[in-house]
């Protein structure tokens, strides 16, 4: 994910905000061929509200919970 975010950062103008970026990508997805990209078109609207930062934080919490729950010999 970090690599993807870094690549995305290089392809957009400085100052592009997150909301504008996600809206632009969602719009592109909505314009894809409906037969070839039915799923992508179906989730395009959700992308506008997607919060990958919250999902990342939840993943870290899950990893830490697993580490603390592990019984060490």
C-alpha positions as CSV (number, residue, x, y, z in Angstrom):
1,X,0.0,0.0,0.0
2,X,2.8,2.4,0.8
3,X,4.3,1.9,-2.7
4,X,0.9,2.5,-4.3
5,X,0.4,5.7,-2.2
6,X,3.9,6.9,-3.2
7,X,3.2,6.2,-6.9
8,X,-0.1,8.1,-6.6
9,X,1.6,11.0,-5.0
10,X,3.9,11.4,-8.0
11,X,1.1,11.3,-10.5
12,X,-1.0,14.2,-9.1
13,X,-0.4,17.9,-8.8
14,X,0.9,19.2,-5.5
15,X,-1.9,20.4,-3.3
16,X,-4.4,17.8,-4.6
17,X,-6.5,16.9,-1.6
18,X,-7.8,13.5,-0.8
19,X,-11.4,14.2,-1.5
20,X,-10.7,15.5,-5.0
21,X,-8.4,12.6,-5.7
22,X,-11.0,9.9,-4.6
23,X,-13.8,11.7,-6.5
24,X,-11.7,11.8,-9.7
25,X,-10.9,8.1,-9.5
26,X,-14.5,7.2,-8.7
27,X,-15.6,9.2,-11.7
28,X,-13.1,7.3,-13.9
29,X,-14.4,4.0,-12.6
30,X,-18.0,4.9,-13.3
31,X,-17.1,5.6,-16.9
32,X,-15.6,2.1,-17.4
33,X,-17.3,-0.5,-19.7
34,X,-20.2,-1.9,-17.7
35,X,-19.8,-5.4,-19.1
36,X,-16.0,-5.7,-18.4
37,X,-15.9,-3.8,-15.1
38,X,-19.2,-4.4,-13.4
39,X,-17.7,-4.8,-10.0
40,X,-15.4,-1.8,-10.2
41,X,-18.3,0.4,-11.4
42,X,-20.5,-1.0,-8.6
43,X,-18.0,0.1,-5.9
44,X,-17.1,3.5,-7.5
45,X,-19.5,5.4,-5.3
46,X,-18.1,3.8,-2.1
47,X,-14.6,4.9,-3.1
48,X,-15.6,8.5,-2.5
49,X,-16.3,7.8,1.2
50,X,-13.5,5.2,1.6
51,X,-11.2,5.8,4.6
52,X,-8.1,3.6,4.1
53,X,-6.5,5.3,7.1
54,X,-9.1,3.9,9.4
55,X,-8.7,0.5,7.8
56,X,-4.9,0.7,8.2
57,X,-5.3,1.7,11.9
58,X,-7.7,-1.2,12.4
59,X,-5.2,-3.6,10.9
60,X,-2.4,-2.4,13.2
61,X,-4.7,-2.8,16.2
62,X,-5.4,-6.4,15.0
63,X,-1.7,-7.2,14.7
64,X,-1.0,-5.7,18.1
65,X,-3.9,-7.6,19.7
66,X,-2.5,-10.8,18.2
67,X,1.0,-10.1,19.5
68,X,-0.2,-9.4,23.0
69,X,-2.6,-12.4,23.0
70,X,0.2,-14.8,22.0
71,X,1.6,-16.9,24.8
72,X,5.4,-16.9,24.7
73,X,7.3,-20.0,26.0
